[in-house]
Amino acid sequence: MRVVLATSNPGKQREFATLLAPRGFELVMQSDLGITSIDETGNTFEDNALLKARHAATVAGLPALADDSGLEVDALGGRPGVYSARFAGLAATDEQNNAALIAELALLPDAPRTARYRCVLALVRSERDTHPILAQGSWEGRIGFEPIGNGGFGYDPYFIPAGLNCTAAELSPARKNALSHRGAALRDLITRLGTWT
């Protein structure tokens, strides 16, 4: 089944494709179809995932899968949350977002650095699908003091998963898929698919 993946992020595309290909999904990135991203105006991960999925389905005329995910840092009251990709500004790079995060945490030197990645997936058959599939996953951990590792993307060089002594950026793609919020959300999605067509 051909499904539009409502992202222009090749890192996400690789992770999704690896886990969904065995289910017969052929994922095509919306950017490959000339579809531009829609503004993420939702207040929750669920809102934004649905917004992106419905937009991609409308433009492409195909089923669409979208995720909204981000980092929630307890000492920052759950921020950056839905603003994770633009924590340092609308066109911020991963490096700029990481710098903004570490700068804020430096102002709270005694605060615990516990955090989690959260992911919500929305799968719609069409823009008017009244029964979209919503799935979610989370990944507990803490924020390190120095960036370590060259893999992954986003906050991965600073995110130390619970129970591990390395960052998410040091994990192999297969290991990350087995542990991550996105992997958990995809597994949740797969259990919810049933006879979805």
C-alpha positions in Angstrom: 0.0 0.0 0.0 1.4 3.4 -1.0 1.2 5.8 1.9 2.4 9.4 2.1 4.7 10.1 5.0 4.0 13.6 6.1 7.6 14.6 6.8 10.6 15.9 4.9 13.0 14.4 7.5 15.0 11.5 6.0 15.9 10.2 9.4 12.2 9.7 10.2 11.6 8.2 6.8 14.3 5.6 7.3 13.0 4.6 10.8 9.4 4.3 9.5 10.3 2.4 6.4 12.3 -0.2 8.3 9.5 -1.0 10.6 6.5 -0.7 8.2 7.9 -2.4 5.0 7.2 -5.9 6.3 3.5 -4.8 6.6 3.4 -4.0 2.9 3.6 -0.2 3.3 5.4 1.7 0.6 6.2 5.0 2.1 6.9 8.1 0.0 7.9 11.3 1.6 5.6 14.2 1.0 8.6 16.3 -0.1 9.1 13.8 -3.0 5.6 14.6 -4.1 6.1 18.4 -3.9 3.9 18.7 -0.8 5.1 21.4 1.5 4.8 21.1 5.3 1.8 22.6 7.0 2.2 24.9 10.0 2.0 22.9 13.3 -0.6 25.0 15.1 -1.9 22.3 17.4 -1.4 22.4 21.2 -0.7 18.7 21.5 1.3 16.0 19.7 -2.1 14.4 18.8 -3.4 17.6 17.2 -0.3 18.2 15.2 0.0 14.6 14.0 -3.6 14.6 12.7 -3.1 18.1 11.1 -0.1 16.9 9.2 -1.7 13.6 8.1 -4.9 15.2 6.8 -2.9 17.8 4.9 -0.7 15.3 3.2 -3.7 13.1 2.4 -5.6 16.0 0.9 -2.9 17.1 -1.4 -1.7 13.7 -2.5 -5.0 11.9 -2.7 -3.5 9.0 -0.8 -3.5 7.6 2.7 -1.1 9.4 4.9 0.9 8.8 8.0 2.3 11.6 10.2 4.0 11.8 13.5 4.5 14.6 16.0 7.2 13.9 18.5 9.4 15.8 20.8 11.3 16.0 24.0 9.7 16.7 27.3 12.1 17.9 30.0 10.7 17.7 33.6 12.8 20.6 34.9 11.4 22.8 32.1 7.8 21.9 32.8 7.6 19.6 29.9 9.2 21.9 27.4 10.2 22.0 24.6 7.3 19.5 23.9 5.4 20.3 20.7 8.0 23.1 20.0 11.0 20.7 20.0 11.8 21.2 16.3 11.7 25.0 16.7 12.8 25.5 20.3 15.4 28.0 19.2 13.3 29.6 16.5 11.2 28.6 13.4 14.2 27.8 11.2 16.4 26.4 14.0 18.9 23.6 13.3 19.4 20.7 15.6 22.5 22.3 16.9 20.7 25.5 17.8 17.9 23.7 19.5 20.3 21.7 21.5 22.2 24.8 22.5 19.0 26.5 23.6 18.1 23.4 25.7 21.4 23.2 27.4 21.5 27.0 28.1 18.1 26.8 29.9 19.2 23.8 31.9 22.4 25.6 32.9 20.1 28.1 34.7 18.8 25.2 36.8 22.0 23.5 37.9 20.5 21.6 40.8 17.3 20.5 38.9 17.0 16.8 37.9 17.6 16.3 34.2 15.0 13.7 33.7 13.2 13.7 30.3 11.4 11.7 27.8 10.9 11.6 24.1 7.2 11.3 23.1 5.7 10.3 19.7 2.2 10.3 18.5 1.4 8.8 15.0 -1.8 9.5 13.0 -2.7 7.3 10.1 -5.6 8.4 7.8 -7.2 6.8 4.8 -8.1 10.2 3.4 -8.5 13.8 4.5 -12.0 13.0 5.7 -11.3 9.8 7.6 -13.4 10.0 10.7 -11.7 7.0 12.3 -8.0 7.7 12.1 -5.6 5.4 13.9 -3.7 7.2 16.7 -0.7 5.4 18.3 1.8 6.6 20.7 5.1 5.7 22.5 7.5 7.3 25.0 11.2 6.8 25.8 12.4 7.7 29.3 15.9 9.1 30.0 17.8 12.1 31.0 19.7 15.0 29.4 23.5 14.8 29.4 25.9 17.7 29.8 27.9 17.1 26.6 26.9 16.0 23.1 28.1 12.5 22.4 27.7 10.4 19.2 27.1 11.0 15.5 23.9 8.9 14.9 20.3 9.9 15.1 19.1 13.5 14.9 17.4 16.1 17.0 18.3 15.9 20.7 19.8 12.4 20.4 23.5 13.5 21.2 22.3 14.7 24.7 19.6 12.1 25.4 20.7 9.3 27.6 18.1 6.5 27.7 17.1 5.1 31.1 19.2 2.1 31.9 22.0 2.9 29.4 25.3 4.6 29.7 25.3 6.1 26.2 23.3 8.6 24.3 20.7 7.9 21.7 23.2 9.2 19.1 25.5 6.3 19.9 23.0 3.6 19.3 22.8 1.6 16.0 19.6 2.3 14.0 18.3 -1.2 14.9 19.0 -0.7 18.6 17.4 2.7 18.5 14.3 1.4 16.7 13.9 -1.3 19.4 14.0 1.2 22.2 12.8 4.6 21.0 9.5 6.4 21.3 9.0 6.2 17.6 9.7 2.5 17.5 7.2 2.1 20.4 4.6 4.2 18.6 5.1 2.2 15.4 4.7 -1.1 17.2 1.5 0.4 18.8 0.3 1.4 15.4 0.9 -2.1 14.0 -1.1 -3.7 16.8 -4.0 -1.3 15.9 -3.9 -1.8 12.1 -6.0 -5.0 12.1 -7.7 -5.1 8.7 -7.1 -1.4 8.0 -7.3 -0.7 4.3 
